[in-house]
Structure formats: structure tokens, C-alpha cells
């Protein structure tokens, strides 16, 4: 599809792209390192630790081998900032000092919608400030100061059926525009105002444009809150209420606080907690998470403590966590919501609640306890099953920390919990493992290869010197502990006895070591056995690397730098030659 620009130079989209460098565009938000002819970094569009995001300066494109995202600088800007094509072009042009406007009517059409919303916001604000009205009385009763009301542009929709409609009609605005923006409704050919006798909360995006409105009923009218419908300039899933005001405070504080309602935001803001926003009455979305990610990697969810609030927090944790945001959750302890709490207790008391917010894993584990009696075996087992599902999503280090916590709390062996997480448990294994907790505590496993290598060293300690060349052949914690003991005794005395090792281990480790090495029979051919162990280890290592390289090349396409592909191919050929030198795979 061809897009054109109407400007002094009659520039086109291609002209714009020729004047910008994708490395500069991406590099503003993604740390990049040169990798051959290209640049590489961690993909901002999915959660990854190993960089698979490649930017080609020569071709002016980006490609992620992990999630498949790809495109030019405009496509990157669209994805990263949650913009449509026109907005992305405008942003790039503005940032690079290129004075051009998109032609063809698309941009003018959007600007017309923004202007209508801006004029509606002014209309509501005048009704709120220029005379006595129920909206202003309501907000003052809620304790909101005039300066804050002005800051948020709070307005009032009077109880007339058509005052806003008549205002825009006098300005010649088409009913179709007003209907699409949700400012009026139509029935039997008659038009009437959508918002009536409501406090109006303008919804403004981070670019400062009025994209929609929220209206809070005064009195018992239903629904209590009424929002603009989604339209070409307003999508709830892409925006966060008040982030236009709070984004700098979010960056300054290092975290964002997300609450449920407009009044929670305004009340917290008035009391000095200004790194705050709300998700516009919807469950958190992936796009909202990405929007937050522009300003911070840390989010505190402050939702109501009722069941609905807890469920919303759990959903929010998953959405934000999927975007690699660190999440904590707080539930207000004295008052129904943050608005009531901070009015009653003040800023510092709320800050203490924030400081005590639960990390997301702790919060999910606490929620998993709900309805269970942990004083009973059945309760513990049901809880552990729920907890295992939660721990599966954690990194190994995080999982290890929580496994230890659960083990201490439930008096269940760590090994049993690990089995539950891995899904290798069979019927009744938790009870079996718990009954055998003392027997299993501290037991470590040695692989067959490790046991064989250690047996060789027990027979002939001189092989310890050869083992130094093959770092990594002993992988288990117990195996490394034993090898270190062997090196220590060998260094001190030039040798060691089996009893030197077993006496230095705790009883369970000693038994595991003895059982494993007793099962290995070596009859006077220690060197041959040792060499065979080394060969097997190197072969397995090469086979594993071969598969990694094959997978990487399978992901490569014509957009991948030729130098990168060439390097991977050469390494693969070398690895395959190494495998063949060992006699091939077994």
C-alpha cells in the first residue's frame, strides 16, 4: 500500500525512512551490541534472556528469531509504542525534525475527532466551573481541591437531554462524528446526549490528546460509571488513565501504582502519591503492560480486597509478568479502596502499604491457600499441588527460594516438591515422600558417568591431574563436593583413602557416594575406562551443541546477516567433524 506526504517537498514514506536510521530508532529503547554486520539485543516484544533480536543497519529492518516480529523503523515504532501507522509516522517525523503531514485525509480525519473531543472537554469543564452545579458539589464533597480538579480537567454533563448536541450542532459538527465518539445517542431519529447529570473525567493519552470520557453518575442513576465507546481514536486496551500526568513521576519513583477507579487516582495524586494510573475499568491488557514498560519495569497493583479485586490482581500479575514487569500487590487494610484509605490515614501510611506489598509469587501462593486447612495432610497436599503450578513458571533461582520456603512451612522434603513441580509424581508420592522425609533429606544423586570417574580416582588418585583439563564433566553438587575433597587430599598428601572421603561427607552423602561407586566394576583398566568417560562426555557435549546450532540455523532467514549464518554453519561443520572423530553418535 502506498502512503504519501503533503509537505513542502512532497516527501513520501520512503523519503522519511531514508532520512532515519533504524539502529538509532531501536537503540533509544533497546540496548544494542554490534554482532558482525548487524546489531543484537533482547527483544522488547516477548520475554527472553538470551538476545535473539537482530537489527540490520544495511537493510534497515529488525527481526526477532524468538517471537517472529520483524519490519522496518515504522513497524518497530508501531509495535513498541502501541501506535497505528499514521501515529508512528508522525512520531518519527517529529523526533527527526521532518515537517511533513500525512495526506489522503486519514490524518485530518483523526485530528477532527481529537478536536471534537477536546471541544467537548472544554464544554464539560465550563459547565463544571462557571456556575453552581451538582458535579462540582459532588467532587468537593469527596474532598478534591480546585487545583486538582483543574489539573485533571474534571467536567460536568448537565441533566439536559441535548445541551451538548445543540452546542455541536451550532458549530456544524456532523452527527455521525458525535455518534462514533459516543458523545450522543440516537433513537427513532432523535439525538440526545450520552452523558447526562454526570461528573466527567476526560481520558487523555500520553501525547496529550483527549481520546474519550468517563462519566460518574450523580445519585442513583445506572450505570454508576459510563465510558466512551471504543472508536478510531479510543481503545481502552491501549491506554491508562492519568498516565499523561503521572508518567514523569512513574519514572522518578521507579514504579507505577495501578488502581481500579478514577477517584482512586485523583485522591492519591492530591495526597502526593503521583506515580499512579488506572486501567479504564477493564482487565489489564498486553498493550497496557507494554505502555507501562516504556516508563518502568516495576508495578504495584492496588485493587479492592474483595474477591473481584483479588481475581483482577491475579489476572494482572500474569499479564504484566508476561511482559517481564516485576509486580507487587497490596490490598488496602483500613477502608474499602485507596481513596478512602489515604483520606483517613494520609500519604505516609499509604506509602507503608506500598512498601509492604507482596511480590507476585507470594501473592499467588497466598491466594492458593484460600479454602484449605493447612493443619491437615490433605490440605497441605492440595496446597502444594496448587503451589507447584505457580512455581513452574519461575526461573530456577526463584523456584529454589520458594521451594525452600514451602519445604520449611509444610514440613515436606524439597525433593518431593521438585517432583511435584516437574510432573513426575505418581499417586500418593507426596505422602510417601513426606513419610520418608528424614531418609531423603540431604541425599544427592550421582550420574553413572560421575560414579565411574570418581571410582577411577579412588583407585588411582593420579587421574585427578588429568581431570582438571575437563571442567564440567562432574555436574552434580555432590560430585563436585567429592572431587574438591579429592583434590584437597591429593594436594596435601599426594593421595587419599576411601575413608578420607566418606568421613568428610555427611551420612546421607556418604551413603549415596558409596552406593554409586560400589555399583561400578573396574578391573585393572582404569586409564581405558577414564578415557572412555572423557570421550563419552565430549561426544554428548558436541551432540548437544550440534542440535543448538541446527535450531539456530532453522530460525535464520534471508533477513539474518550473512556473516552470522556463515559463522553458525562453520561451527556446525566443525562440531559434526568432532562427532565423527568420536565414531559418531551412539
Secondary structure, DSSP 8 states (H G I E B T S, - for coil): ---BEESTT--BHHHHHHHS-HHHHHHTTS--EEETTEEEE--SSS--SS--EEEETTTTEEEETTT--EE-HHHHHHHHHT--HHHHHHHHHHHTT---EE-TTHHHHHHHHHHHHHHHHHHHHHHHHSS--HHHHHHHHTT--HHHHHHTT-EEE-S-SSHHHHHHHHTT--HHHHHHHTSEEEETTEEEES--SEEEEEEE-TTS-EEEEEEEESSS-SSSEEE---BTTB-GGG--BTHHHHHHHHHHHT-EEEESSHHHHHHHHHTT--SEEE-TTS---HHHHHHHHTT-SEEEEEE-SSHHHHHHHHHHHHHHHHTT-EEEEEE-SSSSSHHHHHHHH-HHHHHHHHHT-EEHHHHHHHHHTTT--TTSHHHHHHHHHHHHHHHTTS-HHHHHHHHHHHHHHHT--HHHHHHHHHT---TTHHHHHHHTHHHHTT-----HHHHHHHHHHHH-TTHHHHHTTSTTS--SHHHHHHHHHHHHHHHHHS---HHHHHTTS-HHHHHHHHHHHHT----S-HHHHHHHHHHHHHHHHHHHHHHHHHHHHHH--TTS-HHHHHHHHHHHHHHHHHHHHTTS--
